[in-house]
């Protein structure tokens, strides 16, 4: 044993500043008698002589060589460049464009292209663009949104969904009057991850988001828009019922588009099920085969003198009233499709089955009956989907749709108001028209007259049609708003009312003829 070996040595922080040691030496947590080498991944006794001897070994020199090359590269080849404010602004604008209009992946090429065109020292790729969106643009816009809302009243629109990783998300949209922009603003507020899809979990996540992130008072919320599922809009133990425990004055508005879709879906159950199968199977027959599409296009072009057929649309349950354009497209090409399936019926079973459906004139009569009704429902649905619309006319269009179905089934009468239309008793058999007097539509009557169907089959079709109309009427009545008088009062805010000239004055004002008489006298 050497002279100093019997004395205990400890790790010295000054070694981390010494040349030859500072490049690799590290302290060992919890052990002051040893030092660590980050190149060799080993420990050395905390004696200065041992540390110096370790740095001279061949193993240490070999392990330190790659790190020495990297230090030389960074010290000599790369210099830190400070970007100008103009370049930073350009990068933020480009990142905002990517976030709004395209995938983050496209910024790799777009960044180089903009750099080449603008001749600026611009450097923007996926990693930097993602950081700018998440760390700069997102928080800044969120802060501006909270400042713009301030203490004003607001409404919320929420919807729960599941992403492709099977995680439940709650999307929150806020609608508020912006005094800065001088208009009503609808803006995305946030996306909250949910542990469960229950009403309690959704309500807890919503209230926590409003309180901690948005800094908004829950009692300032005057409206909540949701879909019609029981979790969101049920009478008991739902999101709206739990929210009303905190804010009793919140108004609940169901999604009209979702409600109209449900009305049509429930009414379709009163018709033969093979009609929906016929519409969906026609799309599937052509969607998976380019050869079938080309063969049908040649046949259609021959019959219609060079005109190309419109694409058969898919019947999808998740899209609002997809049956309306799908049905109209098939009815427009009905004879051509029938001929195509007749020619192809010997090639496969699907074509033969579809031909049996298309050659039955009763099916075409059903489609002729359905087409104007679902098209009218779809028209009203599109009005509610529009970004810019006359809000005061939406209620009138909805009541008009209900009334148009009502007069097809009920005895003729005159209604004094929209409330009278809603209150009409549709369950009273005395108000119902006889089966033969039910209005099935002009297209249906023309189709029945041209096809010479058996009277018994026509009666059966009429019964199904009457059941469809009655179910649609009841579904619409069940989902009509209860505050019709309040919504009618919004007509006073319509541009036609505010800017229009009325002949009759109010009770406290002189009428136009009286004013003229006063001026003449």
C-alpha positions, 0 to 999 in steps of 0.5 A: 500500500502506497503512502497516501492509499490509506487516506480516503479521497472524495470527488472534487468538483474542480476536476470538471474545470481541468483540461484533460478531465472536464471533457469526460468526467462525471460525478456518481450520484450517491458515491463520492469515492468514484468518478464516472467516464461518459465515454467508456461508461465506467467508474474510476476511483476518485484519485487524481492520479487514477483519473489522469492514468485513465485518460491516457489508456488506449480504450479511453482514447478510442472511445473518445475519438467520435466525440472529439470529431463531433466537437471539432465539427460543431466548433468549426463548421456550424455557426449560430445565425440570428434570424431577422424579424422579417424572416420570423414573421414569414415563417409564422405566416407560412406555419399558420397557412399549413395549419389551416389548409394542408398537412404538416408534411407538405411544409418540407417542400413548400418551405424550400420553394418559398425560400427559393422564390423569396430569396430569404434565409428561410428555414422551415420544415416539419419539426420547426413548423410543428413547434411554431404551431403548438408553442407560438401560434396556438397559445397566442390565438387561444389568448386572443380568443379568451380576451375577445370573449371577456365577460360577455355571454356565450354559447357552446357547441360540443360533440364527443367522438373517438379517434383512430387510436380509440381515445375519446375526445370532446370537441368544444366550439364557442359562439359569442358576440365580438365587440372588436369584430362587431359580429357574432363569432363561432370559433374552435375552443379546444379538444379535451380527452375523455376517460369515459363517454358517460354524461358525468365524465363529459360534464366534468371535463367541460366544466374543468376546461371552462374554469381552468383553461378558458377562464369563463364563468359557467353561469354566463353560458346561455346556450348549449348545442349537442346532438340528440343522443341520450348522453347529451340530451336525456331528461335525466342524468345527461350532460344538459341536466347536469349542466343545469344544476350549475346554470339553470338558465342555459338553453339546450339546442339539439342539432337540427341536421341530426334530427332531420336525419333521424326523422327520415331514417325512422320513416324509412323503416315503414317502407320495404327494406329492399329499397335501401338495399337496392340503392346501396347495392347499385353503388357497390356493384360499380365502385369495385370494378373499373371494367363495369363502370366503363361498360356502363358508361359506353352503354349510357353514352350510346343511348344518350348520344355521347353524354357521360353518366353521372357517378352513382353516389354512396348511401351512407348513414353517417352523412346527413340525408345522403339518401336524397342525392343518391336516390335522385341520381339513380332515378335519373338513370333508372332506365339505363341501369335497368338495361345494363343489369339486364345485359349483365345478368348472366355474368354474375349473381349481383347483376341478376339480383339488381335486374330483378329489382329494377324491372319491377315497376313497383320499385320505381313507383316507390322511388318516384314517391320518395324523391320529392319528399327526401329532396325537400327535407334535404333542402331544409337540412342544407339551409341549417348547414349553411355558414351564412343564412337568414336566421329568422327564416329557418323556423318558417322553413322548418314549419313549412316542411312539417306543414307540407307533410301534414297536408298530404295526409290530413283533411284540408284546412286553413291554419291561422298561425305556425303554432296552430300547425304544430298543435294540430292533432295528427293522431285523430282519425277523423282528420285523416284523408282516405287512403286513395286521397293521400297525396303521393306526389305528381311523379308517383301518379305519372309513374303509376299511370305509365306502368299499368300496375295492378290495382292491388299493388298500387294499394299496397304501395299507397299504404306503405307511403301513408305509413312513411308520411305518418311516421315522418310527420310524428318524428318531425312533430316530436322534434319541433322547437317548443319555444316557437313564439320566442323564435317568431319574435326574431323575425323583427330582426330580419333585414327585410323587416328592419329595412323594409317599408311597411304601409301600416304603422304601429299604434303609437305612430301615424300611418303613411296616409295620415302623414301625407294628409298632414303634409298636404293640409 
